[in-house]
Amino acid sequence: MRYLPHDDSRPASTPRLLPWPSPDGRACYLVTGEDGGGRLARLADDMEAMQLRTAGDVLGLARPLLDEPDSPSTELRYAGLRLAECLTDVLRVAESRGARLG
């Protein structure tokens, strides 16, 4: 990773938390100029939208399984793992969007 010195001639931009982690699991950020980030920012927007849709789909599929008292434990565990993955994604999206609000 390369760090660039701050250039006072450009407006400062708050880094945007991207909707995916680095290969080692750490947060990834995008620093944009006045253009809002270009292609990478649009890719991040599309990824956030897909993560939110997926979370809704997984919740819709898991709800009947969770409501059924006789659901097999392996299926419940699988549903729980997928729900945890989706919650992780949704929380990252919320953090990123919240940081961009103010």
N, CA, C and O of each residue as an XYZ file, in Angstrom:
408
protein
N       0.849     -1.170      0.000
C       0.000      0.000      0.000
C       0.897      1.237      0.000
O       1.941      1.258      0.652
N       0.489      2.240     -0.721
C       1.257      3.467     -0.829
C       0.474      4.611     -0.214
O      -0.722      4.758     -0.466
N       1.140      5.413      0.583
C       0.513      6.571      1.201
C       0.997      7.819      0.505
O       2.195      8.019      0.308
N       0.042      8.657      0.136
C       0.385      9.900     -0.548
C       0.274     11.059      0.432
O      -0.635     11.081      1.262
N       1.185     12.019      0.345
C       1.070     13.181      1.222
C      -0.165     13.990      0.877
O      -0.605     14.007     -0.273
N      -0.721     14.656      1.871
C      -1.906     15.473      1.646
C      -1.553     16.665      0.766
O      -0.555     17.352      0.989
N      -2.383     16.892     -0.225
C      -2.209     18.011     -1.148
C      -3.290     19.034     -0.831
O      -4.469     18.778     -1.076
N      -2.910     20.190     -0.289
C      -3.877     21.199      0.125
C      -4.648     21.806     -1.042
O      -5.646     22.490     -0.820
N      -4.211     21.573     -2.284
C      -4.925     22.132     -3.421
C      -6.163     21.296     -3.769
O      -7.038     21.760     -4.499
N      -6.238     20.056     -3.242
C      -7.406     19.209     -3.482
C      -8.279     19.201     -2.241
O      -7.765     19.253     -1.124
N      -9.598     19.136     -2.419
C     -10.454     19.050     -1.237
C     -10.246     17.720     -0.528
O     -10.101     16.682     -1.174
N     -10.233     17.750      0.794
C     -10.070     16.529      1.568
C     -11.320     15.671      1.416
O     -12.435     16.188      1.347
N     -11.127     14.382      1.366
C     -12.241     13.459      1.222
C     -12.185     12.446      2.354
O     -11.115     11.947      2.701
N     -13.332     12.150      2.920
C     -13.398     11.134      3.959
C     -13.304      9.768      3.301
O     -14.024      9.501      2.339
N     -12.443      8.906      3.792
C     -12.347      7.572      3.194
C     -13.672      6.820      3.311
O     -14.342      6.882      4.342
N     -14.033      6.127      2.266
C     -15.260      5.332      2.240
C     -14.915      3.885      2.581
O     -14.029      3.288      1.970
N     -15.619      3.332      3.556
C     -15.476      1.921      3.881
C     -16.096      1.115      2.758
O     -17.275      1.282      2.446
N     -15.309      0.241      2.149
C     -15.807     -0.571      1.044
C     -16.541     -1.797      1.569
O     -16.278     -2.241      2.687
N     -17.457     -2.352      0.781
C     -18.290     -3.460      1.262
C     -17.613     -4.823      1.218
O     -18.294     -5.846      1.282
N     -16.312     -4.858      1.112
C     -15.595     -6.128      1.138
C     -14.324     -5.970      1.965
O     -13.737     -4.889      2.005
N     -13.900     -7.046      2.624
C     -12.663     -6.971      3.405
C     -11.451     -7.248      2.521
O     -11.578     -7.740      1.400
N     -10.280     -6.922      3.050
C      -9.036     -7.267      2.357
C      -8.838     -8.777      2.455
O      -9.549     -9.436      3.214
N      -7.886     -9.344      1.704
C      -7.652    -10.790      1.790
C      -7.334    -11.274      3.212
O      -7.604    -12.427      3.548
N      -6.772    -10.409      4.032
C      -6.462    -10.820      5.407
C      -7.563    -10.416      6.395
O      -7.368    -10.486      7.609
N      -8.736     -9.988      5.865
C      -9.893     -9.727      6.702
C     -10.014     -8.321      7.261
O     -10.943     -8.040      8.018
N      -9.098     -7.435      6.907
C      -9.173     -6.062      7.411
C     -10.062     -5.200      6.526
O     -10.365     -5.553      5.386
N     -10.473     -4.062      7.074
C     -11.331     -3.138      6.335
C     -10.573     -2.520      5.163
O      -9.375     -2.251      5.254
N     -11.287     -2.301      4.067
C     -10.743     -1.623      2.883
C     -11.440     -0.281      2.749
O     -12.642     -0.170      2.990
N     -10.689      0.730      2.367
C     -11.231      2.079      2.217
C     -10.891      2.633      0.841
O      -9.877      2.284      0.238
N     -11.769      3.507      0.366
C     -11.567      4.208     -0.894
C     -11.563      5.698     -0.606
O     -12.493      6.222      0.008
N     -10.529      6.370     -1.043
C     -10.460      7.824     -0.919
C     -10.738      8.391     -2.300
O     -10.057      8.056     -3.268
N     -11.745      9.252     -2.383
C     -12.160      9.793     -3.672
C     -11.965     11.301     -3.704
O     -11.785     11.952     -2.675
N     -12.007     11.816     -4.884
C     -11.966     13.267     -5.068
C     -13.376     13.795     -5.189
O     -14.322     13.201     -4.672
N     -13.508     14.891     -5.861
C     -14.820     15.520     -6.037
C     -15.756     14.694     -6.905
O     -16.973     14.870     -6.837
N     -15.209     13.795     -7.722
C     -16.044     13.017     -8.642
C     -16.828     11.913     -7.944
O     -17.665     11.268     -8.576
N     -16.583     11.681     -6.670
C     -17.332     10.669     -5.938
C     -16.751      9.274     -6.034
O     -17.273      8.354     -5.404
N     -15.705      9.088     -6.790
C     -15.030      7.803     -6.787
C     -15.001      7.043     -8.084
O     -14.236      6.088     -8.214
N     -15.803      7.430     -9.043
C     -15.750      6.792    -10.350
C     -16.185      5.334    -10.322
O     -17.111      4.958     -9.602
N     -15.501      4.525    -11.118
C     -15.894      3.126    -11.316
C     -15.839      2.300    -10.041
O     -16.734      1.492     -9.794
N     -14.823      2.483     -9.240
C     -14.708      1.689     -8.015
C     -15.836      2.014     -7.040
O     -16.354      1.120     -6.371
N     -16.216      3.275     -6.956
C     -17.338      3.656     -6.087
C     -18.639      3.063     -6.612
O     -19.472      2.617     -5.823
N     -18.831      3.050     -7.935
C     -20.036      2.438     -8.507
C     -20.050      0.935     -8.260
O     -21.105      0.363     -7.989
N     -18.890      0.291     -8.351
C     -18.784     -1.130     -8.050
C     -19.155     -1.382     -6.585
O     -19.868     -2.338     -6.280
N     -18.674     -0.529     -5.687
C     -19.006     -0.658     -4.269
C     -20.509     -0.461     -4.046
O     -21.115     -1.187     -3.259
N     -21.114      0.515     -4.732
C     -22.560      0.732     -4.631
C     -23.330     -0.512     -5.075
O     -24.279     -0.938     -4.417
N     -22.905     -1.084     -6.201
C     -23.565     -2.287     -6.713
C     -23.404     -3.460     -5.748
O     -24.342     -4.229     -5.536
N     -22.213     -3.593     -5.164
C     -21.960     -4.675     -4.211
C     -22.809     -4.503     -2.954
O     -23.352     -5.477     -2.433
N     -22.925     -3.270     -2.467
C     -23.773     -3.015     -1.298
C     -25.224     -3.391     -1.591
O     -25.882     -4.025     -0.765
N     -25.716     -3.007     -2.750
C     -27.102     -3.327     -3.121
C     -27.300     -4.837     -3.192
O     -28.324     -5.348     -2.738
N     -26.336     -5.552     -3.755
C     -26.420     -7.003     -3.846
C     -26.377     -7.637     -2.455
O     -27.113     -8.587     -2.190
N     -25.526     -7.125     -1.567
C     -25.442     -7.664     -0.208
C     -26.762     -7.462      0.542
O     -27.200     -8.352      1.271
N     -27.391     -6.310      0.370
C     -28.662     -6.058      1.035
C     -29.770     -6.956      0.483
O     -30.592     -7.459      1.249
N     -29.801     -7.162     -0.840
C     -30.786     -8.072     -1.435
C     -30.569     -9.500     -0.935
O     -31.523    -10.197     -0.590
N     -29.312     -9.925     -0.901
C     -28.984    -11.271     -0.447
C     -29.408    -11.471      1.004
O     -29.945    -12.522      1.354
N     -29.170    -10.473      1.847
C     -29.572    -10.574      3.250
C     -31.083    -10.757      3.363
O     -31.547    -11.568      4.165
N     -31.844    -10.026      2.583
C     -33.292    -10.180      2.586
C     -33.719    -11.559      2.122
O     -34.627    -12.161      2.695
N     -33.063    -12.059      1.082
C     -33.370    -13.400      0.566
C     -33.058    -14.473      1.608
O     -33.873    -15.364      1.848
N     -31.884    -14.387      2.222
C     -31.483    -15.377      3.231
C     -32.431    -15.335      4.423
O     -32.824    -16.380      4.941
N     -32.795    -14.144      4.857
C     -33.741    -14.027      5.969
C     -35.083    -14.662      5.606
O     -35.673    -15.374      6.418
N     -35.561    -14.406      4.398
C     -36.823    -14.999      3.951
C     -36.778    -16.515      3.906
O     -37.773    -17.173      4.209
N     -35.633    -17.080      3.530
C     -35.493    -18.540      3.492
C     -35.291    -19.127      4.890
O     -35.730    -20.244      5.161
N     -34.643    -18.394      5.761
C     -34.343    -18.901      7.108
C     -35.546    -18.815      8.032
O     -35.696    -19.648      8.926
N     -36.398    -17.832      7.836
C     -37.527    -17.605      8.750
C     -38.399    -18.857      8.935
O     -38.666    -19.234     10.076
N     -38.855    -19.518      7.851
C     -39.676    -20.725      8.059
C     -38.920    -21.833      8.799
O     -39.498    -22.543      9.622
N     -37.651    -21.973      8.506
C     -36.831    -22.976      9.185
C     -36.732    -22.673     10.679
O     -36.819    -23.578     11.509
N     -36.552    -21.412     11.012
C     -36.452    -21.006     12.414
C     -37.798    -21.111     13.134
O     -37.843    -21.347     14.341
N     -38.887    -20.935     12.395
C     -40.226    -21.016     12.984
C     -40.669    -22.461     13.237
O     -41.574    -22.704     14.035
N     -40.039    -23.404     12.565
C     -40.419    -24.819     12.685
C     -39.683    -25.462     13.868
O     -38.457    -25.563     13.845
N     -40.418    -25.898     14.905
C     -39.774    -26.470     16.092
C     -38.985    -27.755     15.821
O     -38.056    -28.077     16.562
N     -39.348    -28.489     14.767
C     -38.689    -29.762     14.484
C     -37.600    -29.651     13.410
O     -37.193    -30.669     12.850
N     -37.126    -28.451     13.115
C     -36.078    -28.282     12.105
C     -34.804    -28.996     12.545
O     -34.409    -28.911     13.708
N     -34.162    -29.700     11.612
C     -32.919    -30.401     11.959
C     -31.816    -29.416     12.384
O     -31.712    -28.314     11.845
N     -31.014    -29.827     13.340
C     -29.974    -28.940     13.874
C     -28.944    -28.557     12.812
O     -28.420    -27.444     12.842
N     -28.645    -29.452     11.881
C     -27.666    -29.103     10.840
C     -28.194    -27.997      9.934
O     -27.439    -27.123      9.508
N     -29.497    -28.038      9.640
C     -30.095    -26.996      8.817
C     -30.146    -25.662      9.578
O     -29.914    -24.597      9.006
N     -30.450    -25.745     10.863
C     -30.461    -24.528     11.682
C     -29.071    -23.914     11.760
O     -28.915    -22.696     11.676
N     -28.059    -24.768     11.923
C     -26.686    -24.264     11.980
C     -26.302    -23.592     10.662
O     -25.715    -22.510     10.661
N     -26.632    -24.228      9.554
C     -26.331    -23.655      8.241
C     -27.026    -22.306      8.077
O     -26.416    -21.334      7.631
N     -28.311    -22.256      8.444
C     -29.051    -20.994      8.345
C     -28.418    -19.930      9.243
O     -28.295    -18.774      8.838
N     -28.022    -20.305     10.442
C     -27.386    -19.358     11.361
C     -26.082    -18.808     10.808
O     -25.801    -17.616     10.932
N     -25.287    -19.678     10.199
C     -24.025    -19.226      9.606
C     -24.271    -18.249      8.459
O     -23.591    -17.227      8.358
N     -25.243    -18.559      7.593
C     -25.540    -17.654      6.475
C     -26.107    -16.336      6.986
O     -25.777    -15.275      6.455
N     -26.959    -16.389      8.017
C     -27.494    -15.157      8.590
C     -26.380    -14.313      9.202
O     -26.398    -13.089      9.072
N     -25.414    -14.939      9.864
C     -24.290    -14.202     10.446
C     -23.449    -13.544      9.359
O     -22.996    -12.412      9.523
N     -23.238    -14.250      8.246
C     -22.494    -13.658      7.122
C     -23.232    -12.432      6.592
O     -22.626    -11.387      6.354
N     -24.532    -12.569      6.412
C     -25.330    -11.454      5.895
C     -25.342    -10.284      6.873
O     -25.248     -9.127      6.463
N     -25.457    -10.583      8.164
C     -25.455     -9.512      9.159
C     -24.124     -8.766      9.146
O     -24.095     -7.543      9.279
N     -23.032     -9.493      8.988
C     -21.716     -8.856      8.885
C     -21.674     -7.890      7.708
O     -21.194     -6.764      7.837
N     -22.179     -8.337      6.558
C     -22.210     -7.484      5.365
C     -23.099     -6.264      5.577
O     -22.710     -5.145      5.242
N     -24.292     -6.475      6.132
C     -25.240     -5.380      6.328
C     -24.696     -4.356      7.317
O     -24.875     -3.153      7.125
N     -24.035     -4.820      8.371
C     -23.440     -3.880      9.327
C     -22.330     -3.056      8.680
O     -22.187     -1.870      8.978
N     -21.538     -3.676      7.793
C     -20.488     -2.932      7.088
C     -21.107     -1.881      6.177
O     -20.610     -0.758      6.099
N     -22.198     -2.241      5.481
C     -22.897     -1.274      4.621
C     -23.434     -0.119      5.466
O     -23.290      1.045      5.093
N     -24.050     -0.442      6.597
C     -24.603      0.605      7.468
C     -23.497      1.520      7.996
O     -23.667      2.739      8.044
N     -22.379      0.941      8.388
C     -21.256      1.756      8.879
C     -20.743      2.673      7.780
O     -20.494      3.855      8.015
N     -20.588      2.132      6.591
C     -20.080      2.922      5.466
C     -21.034      4.059      5.120
O     -20.607      5.200      4.944
N     -22.315      3.753      5.023
C     -23.286      4.790      4.661
C     -23.451      5.804      5.772
O     -23.611      6.995      5.506
N     -23.414      5.348      7.011
C     -23.515      6.271      8.141
C     -22.352      7.245      8.175
O     -22.539      8.425      8.471
N     -21.152      6.765      7.875
C     -19.980      7.632      7.867
C     -20.065      8.679      6.766
O     -19.520      9.774      6.905
N     -20.746      8.350      5.673
C     -20.869      9.293      4.556
C     -21.978     10.313      4.754
O     -22.057     11.288      4.007
N     -22.838     10.104      5.749
C     -23.924     11.045      5.994
C     -23.440     12.366      6.582
O     -23.912     13.439      6.207
N     -22.497     12.269      7.502
C     -22.135     13.484      8.206
C     -20.698     13.721      8.134
O     -20.208     14.710      8.678
